[in-house]
Amino acid sequence: MLNGNSRTAFRVVVCRDHDHAAGGVDLVGLSKTLALPLVGRAELTECDWVLCVNEGQLVICASQQDKYGGPVYATLGPVGGRHFATLYRHQPLAKAIGRSVTTVVDATAGLGQDSFLIAGYGPRVIAMERSPIVAALLNDGLRRGREQNAATARIVDRISLQQGDAQSLLPLLQPPPDVVYIDPMFPPKRRKSALAKKEIRTLRTLVGDDSDAHKLLQVACAVARRRVVVKRPDHAPPLAPNPTVSHKGKLVRYDVYVTKGIAKYHE
Ligand SMILES: C[S@@+](CC[C@H](N)C(=O)[O-])C[C@H]1O[C@@H](n2cnc3c(N)ncnc32)[C@H](O)[C@@H]1O
């Protein structure tokens, strides 16, 4: 496998020498589904990225952890003891998604933090992720989210995961979603995402730079009944010219493209 940026060769493996009974994660099944080698700890090389179970959760980490940081996994739940959903209605993302929205596709789901935020606001969310490895991490995050407290489980229950390229999956949706949300990777430099630096570095290594994001935006605009929302770093130009409106956060903004469904912009 090649990293899309540096073209450095690495391989992703599933490591069987971990506590896989505790987490309910089937590592043998995962290695078959993802067509990744199942290896023991002694067989790991310094070029490996390792899928394994750590404290009951599916994680990925580099065998060179000093270079890339510790394990990365999907966490869907309250942060710092406060629930996203109760914080959320006045935030720029909520304004960008809009009111009275019943279905949102998160077309670049990643580790699902934005999917969780959006679902916390009320709509059903279809989370699309094209990397099978990232989708496996998200699937495990959803599983654990459903086992948390009732409030978290209710939000996670509104999220369904579709693994595949959103450019192909979006046109198949019947009925079409009200909103499509896009948060592509952005070339390095002051990139602010829902994810912390370590997660972004790991995602970038695994999936590259999402350099086809403008094509995804075109497909999304043809499918969304009401609007498409694109998350951008504050310093970056819009993915397509002339967004209908932009909602600015501290370091990111949400560019809204109103689509054919409604003539007038409603927040
Ligand atoms: C910056 S991350 C998204 C982070 C996410 N918003 C979160 O809160 O965790 C971008 C993700 O979108 C995925 N992606 C990019 N283009 C895609 C496409 N056309 N279809 C599905 N997934 C895509 C990448 O594989 C990557 O995992």
The ligand as an ORCA input file, in Angstrom:
! r2SCAN-3c Opt
* xyz 0 1
  C     -11.145     14.598      7.143
  S     -11.773     12.965      7.191
  C     -13.403     13.215      7.835
  C     -13.432     13.366      9.318
  C     -14.840     13.307      9.842
  N     -15.578     14.507      9.468
  C     -14.902     13.091     11.335
  O     -15.569     13.889     12.030
  O     -14.348     12.095     11.814
  C     -12.168     12.577      5.513
  C     -12.676     11.157      5.317
  O     -13.497     11.139      4.161
  C     -13.273      9.960      3.442
  N     -13.678     10.230      2.046
  C     -13.144     11.136      1.199
  N     -13.783     11.122      0.011
  C     -14.760     10.187      0.120
  C     -15.745      9.699     -0.783
  N     -15.839     10.169     -2.051
  N     -16.597      8.749     -0.357
  C     -16.505      8.260      0.916
  N     -15.560      8.663      1.804
  C     -14.706      9.620      1.421
  C     -11.793      9.687      3.616
  O     -11.502      8.314      3.398
  C     -11.582     10.133      5.064
  O     -11.749      9.040      5.964
*
